[in-house]
Amino acid sequence: MYAVEFEANIRNGVVEIPQDVKDLGDIRKAKFIMMFEKEAKKKAVRKEEKKEKMSAISIDTIGFKFNREEAHER
């Protein structure tokens, strides 16, 4: 495995890959390890806490037939 280290900005959840890394060729799959300052982590946690939680869900099951044998096959 080939390793490259770089610093990048993250905007709206998108990592901006530097041009010199883009020039490495046609890379289709990569593994990322993200390290960030402690302050950035605190802000991310606060943002998560503000998310609204789902309280109920309704599913239309009209026309659904449960097949016990098929369920056990999985």
VMD Tcl script that builds the backbone (N, CA, C; Angstrom):
set m [mol new atoms 222]
animate dup $m
set s [atomselect $m all]
$s set {name element resname resid chain x y z} {
  {N N MET 1 A 0.847 -1.174 0.000}
  {CA C MET 1 A 0.000 0.000 0.000}
  {C C MET 1 A 0.891 1.235 0.000}
  {N N TYR 2 A 0.542 2.219 -0.767}
  {CA C TYR 2 A 1.274 3.467 -0.907}
  {C C TYR 2 A 0.647 4.499 0.026}
  {N N ALA 3 A 1.459 5.262 0.766}
  {CA C ALA 3 A 0.932 6.243 1.714}
  {C C ALA 3 A 1.304 7.662 1.302}
  {N N VAL 4 A 0.347 8.569 1.436}
  {CA C VAL 4 A 0.552 9.985 1.155}
  {C C VAL 4 A -0.046 10.759 2.322}
  {N N GLU 5 A 0.671 11.754 2.794}
  {CA C GLU 5 A 0.155 12.581 3.885}
  {C C GLU 5 A -0.043 14.005 3.374}
  {N N PHE 6 A -1.189 14.585 3.711}
  {CA C PHE 6 A -1.450 15.970 3.329}
  {C C PHE 6 A -2.453 16.581 4.281}
  {N N GLU 7 A -2.482 17.903 4.323}
  {CA C GLU 7 A -3.492 18.624 5.085}
  {C C GLU 7 A -4.502 19.179 4.098}
  {N N ALA 8 A -5.767 19.158 4.478}
  {CA C ALA 8 A -6.804 19.622 3.564}
  {C C ALA 8 A -7.924 20.303 4.338}
  {N N ASN 9 A -8.638 21.147 3.647}
  {CA C ASN 9 A -9.828 21.784 4.213}
  {C C ASN 9 A -11.018 20.861 4.003}
  {N N ILE 10 A -11.952 20.919 4.948}
  {CA C ILE 10 A -13.202 20.166 4.813}
  {C C ILE 10 A -14.319 21.194 4.781}
  {N N ARG 11 A -15.055 21.225 3.687}
  {CA C ARG 11 A -16.171 22.165 3.543}
  {C C ARG 11 A -17.432 21.378 3.243}
  {N N ASN 12 A -18.428 21.549 4.085}
  {CA C ASN 12 A -19.713 20.839 3.937}
  {C C ASN 12 A -19.513 19.334 3.837}
  {N N GLY 13 A -18.560 18.808 4.613}
  {CA C GLY 13 A -18.321 17.378 4.639}
  {C C GLY 13 A -17.515 16.842 3.467}
  {N N VAL 14 A -16.954 17.722 2.640}
  {CA C VAL 14 A -16.179 17.309 1.471}
  {C C VAL 14 A -14.716 17.671 1.697}
  {N N VAL 15 A -13.823 16.681 1.555}
  {CA C VAL 15 A -12.388 16.900 1.712}
  {C C VAL 15 A -11.819 17.402 0.389}
  {N N GLU 16 A -11.118 18.520 0.450}
  {CA C GLU 16 A -10.489 19.069 -0.746}
  {C C GLU 16 A -9.104 18.436 -0.901}
  {N N ILE 17 A -8.946 17.557 -1.876}
  {CA C ILE 17 A -7.682 16.867 -2.101}
  {C C ILE 17 A -6.752 17.783 -2.893}
  {N N PRO 18 A -5.510 17.993 -2.404}
  {CA C PRO 18 A -4.568 18.873 -3.098}
  {C C PRO 18 A -4.238 18.374 -4.507}
  {N N GLN 19 A -3.891 19.298 -5.375}
  {CA C GLN 19 A -3.634 18.966 -6.780}
  {C C GLN 19 A -2.505 17.953 -6.936}
  {N N ASP 20 A -1.431 18.062 -6.117}
  {CA C ASP 20 A -0.320 17.119 -6.268}
  {C C ASP 20 A -0.746 15.689 -5.944}
  {N N VAL 21 A -1.736 15.524 -5.076}
  {CA C VAL 21 A -2.250 14.181 -4.781}
  {C C VAL 21 A -3.157 13.719 -5.914}
  {N N LYS 22 A -3.930 14.636 -6.478}
  {CA C LYS 22 A -4.783 14.296 -7.617}
  {C C LYS 22 A -3.947 13.823 -8.805}
  {N N ASP 23 A -2.732 14.377 -8.943}
  {CA C ASP 23 A -1.863 14.044 -10.065}
  {C C ASP 23 A -1.203 12.671 -9.940}
  {N N LEU 24 A -1.472 11.929 -8.871}
  {CA C LEU 24 A -0.846 10.616 -8.699}
  {C C LEU 24 A -1.363 9.585 -9.702}
  {N N GLY 25 A -2.466 9.850 -10.335}
  {CA C GLY 25 A -3.004 8.921 -11.325}
  {C C GLY 25 A -4.440 8.560 -11.024}
  {N N ASP 26 A -4.898 7.523 -11.706}
  {CA C ASP 26 A -6.284 7.075 -11.588}
  {C C ASP 26 A -6.437 6.170 -10.365}
  {N N ILE 27 A -6.695 6.776 -9.212}
  {CA C ILE 27 A -6.874 6.012 -7.974}
  {C C ILE 27 A -8.367 5.863 -7.733}
  {N N ARG 28 A -8.816 4.645 -7.640}
  {CA C ARG 28 A -10.257 4.399 -7.484}
  {C C ARG 28 A -10.662 4.125 -6.040}
  {N N LYS 29 A -9.713 3.717 -5.209}
  {CA C LYS 29 A -10.054 3.369 -3.835}
  {C C LYS 29 A -8.912 3.798 -2.921}
  {N N ALA 30 A -9.236 4.368 -1.762}
  {CA C ALA 30 A -8.223 4.816 -0.821}
  {C C ALA 30 A -8.766 4.691 0.602}
  {N N LYS 31 A -7.868 4.611 1.545}
  {CA C LYS 31 A -8.248 4.559 2.949}
  {C C LYS 31 A -7.816 5.874 3.585}
  {N N PHE 32 A -8.707 6.508 4.350}
  {CA C PHE 32 A -8.414 7.786 4.966}
  {C C PHE 32 A -8.398 7.651 6.479}
  {N N ILE 33 A -7.457 8.314 7.101}
  {CA C ILE 33 A -7.408 8.441 8.554}
  {C C ILE 33 A -7.418 9.935 8.837}
  {N N MET 34 A -8.405 10.390 9.586}
  {CA C MET 34 A -8.554 11.822 9.820}
  {C C MET 34 A -8.085 12.170 11.229}
  {N N MET 35 A -7.219 13.160 11.334}
  {CA C MET 35 A -6.757 13.665 12.625}
  {C C MET 35 A -7.056 15.155 12.648}
  {N N PHE 36 A -7.562 15.656 13.772}
  {CA C PHE 36 A -7.903 17.068 13.851}
  {C C PHE 36 A -7.655 17.590 15.254}
  {N N GLU 37 A -7.590 18.904 15.363}
  {CA C GLU 37 A -7.343 19.558 16.649}
  {C C GLU 37 A -8.512 19.314 17.597}
  {N N LYS 38 A -8.247 19.344 18.876}
  {CA C LYS 38 A -9.262 19.083 19.894}
  {C C LYS 38 A -10.436 20.070 19.800}
  {N N GLU 39 A -10.178 21.329 19.517}
  {CA C GLU 39 A -11.236 22.336 19.403}
  {C C GLU 39 A -12.231 21.981 18.307}
  {N N ALA 40 A -11.736 21.483 17.181}
  {CA C ALA 40 A -12.619 21.114 16.077}
  {C C ALA 40 A -13.558 19.992 16.502}
  {N N LYS 41 A -13.069 19.069 17.316}
  {CA C LYS 41 A -13.897 17.965 17.787}
  {C C LYS 41 A -15.044 18.477 18.655}
  {N N LYS 42 A -14.766 19.424 19.530}
  {CA C LYS 42 A -15.816 19.965 20.395}
  {C C LYS 42 A -16.928 20.606 19.577}
  {N N LYS 43 A -16.568 21.352 18.550}
  {CA C LYS 43 A -17.572 21.991 17.705}
  {C C LYS 43 A -18.409 20.948 16.978}
  {N N ALA 44 A -17.782 19.871 16.503}
  {CA C ALA 44 A -18.509 18.823 15.786}
  {C C ALA 44 A -19.494 18.126 16.713}
  {N N VAL 45 A -19.094 17.882 17.951}
  {CA C VAL 45 A -19.982 17.219 18.907}
  {C C VAL 45 A -21.180 18.106 19.212}
  {N N ARG 46 A -20.957 19.390 19.415}
  {CA C ARG 46 A -22.063 20.309 19.680}
  {C C ARG 46 A -23.048 20.332 18.524}
  {N N LYS 47 A -22.546 20.299 17.316}
  {CA C LYS 47 A -23.413 20.318 16.139}
  {C C LYS 47 A -24.272 19.060 16.098}
  {N N GLU 48 A -23.692 17.905 16.467}
  {CA C GLU 48 A -24.445 16.650 16.485}
  {C C GLU 48 A -25.570 16.703 17.508}
  {N N GLU 49 A -25.317 17.304 18.664}
  {CA C GLU 49 A -26.313 17.354 19.730}
  {C C GLU 49 A -27.551 18.134 19.317}
  {N N LYS 50 A -27.419 19.046 18.388}
  {CA C LYS 50 A -28.534 19.869 17.957}
  {C C LYS 50 A -29.460 19.160 16.971}
  {N N LYS 51 A -29.054 18.010 16.465}
  {CA C LYS 51 A -29.876 17.293 15.495}
  {C C LYS 51 A -31.190 16.863 16.131}
  {N N GLU 52 A -32.247 16.969 15.358}
  {CA C GLU 52 A -33.542 16.543 15.855}
  {C C GLU 52 A -33.630 15.016 15.790}
  {N N LYS 53 A -34.273 14.456 16.783}
  {CA C LYS 53 A -34.426 13.010 16.832}
  {C C LYS 53 A -35.804 12.634 16.305}
  {N N MET 54 A -35.864 11.501 15.658}
  {CA C MET 54 A -37.115 11.024 15.094}
  {C C MET 54 A -37.950 10.381 16.208}
  {N N SER 55 A -39.199 10.740 16.317}
  {CA C SER 55 A -40.015 10.228 17.406}
  {C C SER 55 A -40.932 9.082 16.978}
  {N N ALA 56 A -41.371 9.056 15.730}
  {CA C ALA 56 A -42.273 7.991 15.290}
  {C C ALA 56 A -42.103 7.769 13.799}
  {N N ILE 57 A -42.469 6.565 13.366}
  {CA C ILE 57 A -42.389 6.240 11.951}
  {C C ILE 57 A -43.623 5.416 11.581}
  {N N SER 58 A -44.109 5.614 10.395}
  {CA C SER 58 A -45.277 4.885 9.922}
  {C C SER 58 A -44.925 4.194 8.609}
  {N N ILE 59 A -45.192 2.907 8.530}
  {CA C ILE 59 A -44.890 2.132 7.325}
  {C C ILE 59 A -46.185 1.510 6.802}
  {N N ASP 60 A -46.438 1.678 5.537}
  {CA C ASP 60 A -47.628 1.099 4.913}
  {C C ASP 60 A -47.354 -0.370 4.606}
  {N N THR 61 A -48.050 -1.277 5.286}
  {CA C THR 61 A -47.830 -2.714 5.096}
  {C C THR 61 A -48.982 -3.384 4.364}
  {N N ILE 62 A -49.858 -2.609 3.766}
  {CA C ILE 62 A -50.968 -3.180 3.016}
  {C C ILE 62 A -50.406 -3.956 1.826}
  {N N GLY 63 A -50.819 -5.176 1.682}
  {CA C GLY 63 A -50.360 -6.004 0.574}
  {C C GLY 63 A -49.092 -6.785 0.894}
  {N N PHE 64 A -48.529 -6.609 2.083}
  {CA C PHE 64 A -47.309 -7.330 2.446}
  {C C PHE 64 A -47.678 -8.681 3.040}
  {N N LYS 65 A -47.061 -9.738 2.544}
  {CA C LYS 65 A -47.262 -11.076 3.096}
  {C C LYS 65 A -45.957 -11.559 3.688}
  {N N PHE 66 A -45.985 -11.913 4.956}
  {CA C PHE 66 A -44.789 -12.403 5.634}
  {C C PHE 66 A -44.614 -13.888 5.349}
  {N N ASN 67 A -43.431 -14.265 4.902}
  {CA C ASN 67 A -43.119 -15.661 4.636}
  {C C ASN 67 A -42.042 -16.088 5.625}
  {N N ARG 68 A -42.443 -16.879 6.618}
  {CA C ARG 68 A -41.539 -17.284 7.683}
  {C C ARG 68 A -40.364 -18.094 7.155}
  {N N GLU 69 A -40.600 -18.976 6.199}
  {CA C GLU 69 A -39.522 -19.801 5.632}
  {C C GLU 69 A -38.491 -18.935 4.916}
  {N N GLU 70 A -38.958 -17.954 4.172}
  {CA C GLU 70 A -38.031 -17.062 3.478}
  {C C GLU 70 A -37.215 -16.239 4.475}
  {N N ALA 71 A -37.832 -15.814 5.554}
  {CA C ALA 71 A -37.130 -15.043 6.575}
  {C C ALA 71 A -36.039 -15.879 7.231}
  {N N HIS 72 A -36.299 -17.154 7.456}
  {CA C HIS 72 A -35.304 -18.030 8.085}
  {C C HIS 72 A -34.150 -18.358 7.139}
  {N N GLU 73 A -34.374 -18.310 5.843}
  {CA C GLU 73 A -33.314 -18.591 4.872}
  {C C GLU 73 A -32.234 -17.527 4.930}
  {N N ARG 74 A -32.585 -16.316 5.237}
  {CA C ARG 74 A -31.630 -15.207 5.271}
  {C C ARG 74 A -30.769 -15.378 6.476}
}
mol reanalyze $m
mol bondsrecalc $m
mol representation Tube
mol addrep $m
